[in-house]
Amino acid sequence: MYYGAIEAGGTKMVCAVGDEALTIIDRLEIPTTLPEETLERIYAFFDQYSLCSMGVGSFGPIGINPDKDNYGYILATPKKGWTAFDLLGNLKSRYSIPFAWTTDVNAAAYGEMKRGAAKGKKSCIYLTVGTGIGAGVVIDETIFQGLGHPEMGHIRIRRADSDRYEGTCPYHRDCLEGLAAGPSLETRTGTKGENLPEAHPAWELQAYYIAQALMNYTLTLAPEKIILGGGVMNQGHLLHKIRRQFIEQMAGYMDTPEVNEYIVRWQLANESGIIGCLLLAKEAV
């Protein structure tokens, strides 16, 4: 019995097949080009296996409400060719099996809760900081959604007094993503984050914005654990700065676990999403 999983990112698609224990027995990474070309390669991979179900975690925004006509669609994305594309519908037309459908960050949050940094907890938030900023939320061991899925990378935050940068978000300019995602860091400094010295003042600004968001999430949802992932978080020193800023900004108002246990780095680095998709696939049967 095999389970399929797709972590559908805007840059690349990760496809995997897992056995009953969800051990990955085969895997493929392909660039996310135009839908038809991308799906052709996805089908060629999964057609080799007899699948009993599939979990898909997609870049978004996506239609996530089964009662709406846009369920299973990728919605207003800047990714060329993918706006209003029925990804789930196309997959279902190829494979007559149960599907689980959610965002890539929701899948990652679920993977980290079941098998990673939040194992043993019933709630967590997973925040990825990279080309963009996105978050997945698990409450009572269930992926959270309401009218749609959370878009926590686009919250409004208080701008630092010294910051005059306009922001990179094409929709909101200076939301969290516009001020703290990888492209804003590079535009501010003229240097990619991985090449930026640890002592550069841009890192303190980065920590200020991310910690402010984590405080807002904590005050709103009170998760048992917050997990940080994504390319920008590969800077070890940044996590320490964020924790310090979180303590300062929270100012003792809310009782949370010790910060080193509460705000942590992803444990399933670069695997959280695909593992989450496999877990959801197994539950969909």
N, C-alpha and C positions, 0 to 999 in steps of 0.2 A: 504494500500500500504506500503510495507516494503522494506527497503534498507539494504543490507549487507555490512559489512566492515571487512577487515582483516589487522591488523598491524602485518606483518610477521617479527619477529625478530629472530636473530640467537640463542637466549636463550629461548624465548617463543613466542607463537602466541596468539594474542588477537583477538577474533572474537566477532562481535557485530551485532545486528539487531536494526535498528532505524525506527521510524514511520515517517509520513509525515513531522513532525516538527523536525525530526532528534533526537528526544528524544530516548535514548537507552532503549529498553524494555527487552532486554536479552543480556547476555554477557558471554563469556567463555574464560578462559586463560588456555593454555596447553603448556607443554614443547615442544620445537622444537627438536624432535628426528629424526629418519630416515624419508624420505619423505612419504613412503607408510603408515606408522603408524600414522604420523601427519595428513595426508590428511583424513584418515579414521575417525579420531575424528572431523576434520573440517566438513566433510560431514554429520556426525551424528548430528551435531549442526544445520547446515543450512537447512538440509532436513525437519526440523520441520516447516519451513516457506515458504510462497509463496513470493519470492523475485522479484522485478522488475528490480534491477540492483545491482552491487557490486563494491566497491572501494577497491583496494589492494595496500598497501604500503609495499614494501619488503626490507629486508636487501639485500645488494648487494656485488659486482656490479651486475647489471641486464641489460638485453637487452631491450632497451627502444625505439628503432627506429622501427616503424611498417613495414618499407620497408626491414628490414633485417631478415634473417632466425632465428636469435637468439632472436627475439622479444618475450618477456614474460618469458625468461629463467633467472635463476640465474647463473651467470658466474663463474669467478675464485674465489670462496670463500673457506676459510680453513674449513668451516663447513662440517663435514663428510657426504657424501652421497648427498650433494646438488649441487655440481659443475655440470654445464651443465644440470640442471634439469628444465624441462618446467613446471614451476608452473602455469603460466597463462593458458597454453594449457590444463592442467589437470582440472583446475577449469571450463574452458569453456566447456569441454567435459561432465561435470556433470550438469552445469546450462546453459541453452540457454537464457541468458540475456545479456544486455550491461555491459561491464566492463570498469573501469578506472584502469590504471596500472602505478605505479610510485615507487619511493624509499620511504622507511619509513620516512626519514628526509624531503623529499619533501612534503609528506602528513602532517607531523608535522608543517612545515612552513606554509602550506596552512591553516591548522586549526587555527594556531595562528594569521594569517592575518585576517581571517574571523570572528573569535569568541574569540580571545585571546589578547595577548599583543600588536599586531599590527593592531587591529581592527580600521577601518577608514583610513588605509594607503593603498597604491597601490603597495608597494614593501617592501620586508623584507628579511633578512637572518636568518635562524634558525640554530644554531650550537649546537650539542649535544656532551658533553664531558663525556665519561664513559669508558667502556671497550675499545672502539675505539673512533674516532672523525669523525663525518660526518656532512654535512651541506646541507640544502635545500634552494633553491633560488626562490623567487616569484618576478616577474617584471611585471608591468602593470596588476596586479591581475592574472597573468598566471604563472604556474610553468615553470621555465626555463629549456630548454635542447637544446643541439646542436648535435654534433656527438654522444654524450651520455649524461649521467647526470653528474653534477659536482661531483668531488671527492676532495673537499676542505680540507679534513682532511689530505691529503697527499702532501700538498704544502711544498716546501723547505722554511725554515726560518733560520734566522741568529742565530747561536748557541751562547749562553752566553759564555764569555771568561773563566769563571770558571768551565764550565760544561764539564766533560770528559765522561759522560755517553754515551754509544754507541747507545742506542735507541732500541725499541722493535719491530718496524715494520719489518715483514719478507721480505718485498719488498724493502724498502728504508732505513731501520735502523733509521736514525735521521731526518725523516720528522716531521711535526707537531704531527701526531698521535704517532710516535715513541718516541717523547720527552715529550709529555704532556697528553697522555691518562692515564686512571687509572692504568693500569699495569706498566707503566714507573714510576709513582709516588710511587707505592708499592715497585718496584725493587730498586729504588734509596735509599729508606729509611728503607726498611725491615718492613714497617708498612702500613696497609691499610689506605687510605685517611681519612676515618671517625674516625680513632683512632689517627690521627696525630695532635699534638698540633698546635694551631693557630699561635704560634710564630715560628714554624719550618721554617728554610730558604727555604725549598723545595716549600713552597707556593708562595714565591716571584718569584722563577724560573718559577713556573707554570703560574703565572700571566704575566710574561714577554713574554712567548711564545704565550699564547692565545691572549694577547693584540697585539702582533706583527701580528698575523694572522688577527685579526679584522681590523687593520690598512690597511693591504693589500687588504682585501675584500672591505673596504670603498673606497680606492683609485681606485679600479678596477670597482666596480659596483654601488657605491654611493647609497646604500639602504636607505630608510627612517627610518628603525629600524633594530637593531640587537638583536636577542633573544637568550639567553643561557639556555640550559637545560642539563639533564643527571645527573648521580649520583655524579660526581665530583663537580658539581655546587650546591650541597646541602650544601656546606660550605658557609655560609652567608658572611664571611669575604673575601672570594676569589673574589666575585663580586666587592667589593670596591677596592681591589688591582688591578684588571684588568682595571677598569675605570681609576685609577691613572696612571697606566703604559700606557694606550692608549693615554692619554693627553700628557704625557712626550714624547712618541715616535712619535706622530703626529706632535709635536713641532709647532702647530699653522698653519700648512701648508694648511689644508683644513677646510672650514667652515662646521661644523656639528651641529646638535642640541645639547643642553646641555647634557652632558654625562650621567647624571642620567635618562634622558628621551630617550636617543639614544641606550644605551647598557643596556638591562633589562633582568630579569629572566623570564622564561616561565610562562604564566598565567594559562595555562591549564595543570598543572603539571601531568605527566603520562597519560594525556588524549589527548594531541595535535595530535598524530598520528591517533588514532582511529576516532576522530572527523573530522580530515581532510579527512580520507577515506570515511566517510559517506557523507560529502559535495561533494566529487568527484563522489560518486555513484549517488547522486541525479542529478548532472549535466550531467551524462552519459546517462540519460534516453532521 
